[in-house]
Amino acid sequence: MTTNPSPALEVALAYFDAWTHQDFDRAMTYIAENILCDAPAGHVRGCWRLPGLDGAVMQILTNATIIAAFGNDHTAMLMYDTNRPGATRARR
């Protein structure tokens, strides 16, 4: 991961850190009111839906590990892997 992230990537990484530490109040400080987010837990349109979604996700996750992170001044993308109790990974 880069040691000098772009502005958008800094925000995405700070949000990731907050929600993975279950600090949802801090996480919400990084979210715009008009957020559009496609995540494994569902499609989110509007910041008012995130606290419940994050809370539900954290009840089933044991951890999340960043695989890749990219960003520029306005856009960021995080790719991460998650683990949850009782889940098994597909073997190839």
N, C-alpha and C positions, 0 to 999 in steps of 0.2 A: 504494500500500500504506500501511497505517496506520503512524503513527510511534509509537503507543502500543498495541502488540498485547496481547491478552488473555493470561492465563496459558497456556492450551492452545495458542494460536497461537505464543507464544514458543517452546514446546517443539517444535512442528512445524517452525518455521523453523530452529531450531538443528539439528534432525535433518537437514533438507534440506541445510543448509550442510555438515554433516559428511559425509554420503554423497556429495554432489556434489564434495567435495574428497578423496574416497576415504579418509577417516579413519573406517574402520569401527569401530574401538575406541571412538572418541568417539561415533559414531552410536548404538552399542548402549547408551550410558549414558542415552539418552532413551526407551528402549523398555521397556514393561511385559512381564512374563513371559507374560501372557495376551493379547497383541496379536492383533487380527483386522484384516487388511489386504487390500483388494482393489486390485490394481495390474495394469497391463498385463502384467507378467511372471508373474502368477499370484495365487492366493489364498493368503495366509499366515495360519496359525493357530499361534501360539506363537513366542516370540522366538528359539528355537534355529534356526529356518529362515532368519532374515533375513541373517546374514553371507554365506552362500553365494549367496543371491538377489541381494543388493547387489553382490557381487563379479562375478557373471555379468552383471548389468545394466550395470555400469560398463565391462565389456570391450567392449560394443557401442555405448555412448553417447559422443558427443563433447561434449555439453553439455545442460543443462536450464535453462529459463528460467521463472520464476514468472509466471503470467498473472493469477491471483487468489488471495487468501488471506483466509479468514474464520475467526473463532473466538470462543469465549466462555470461561467459567471451566473447562469440562470437555471441550469438543469443538472440534476444528479441522479445516479442510479446505483443502488446497492444490491448486490446479489449475496444472499446469505442462506445458510443451511440451518435447519432447526431440528431439535430432538424433542420427543415427547415420550412420556412413560408408556411402555407397552408397544411402541411402534417398532417395526422391523424394516430394515432397508432391503430393497430389491437387489439381488446379486445378478451380475451380468457375466 
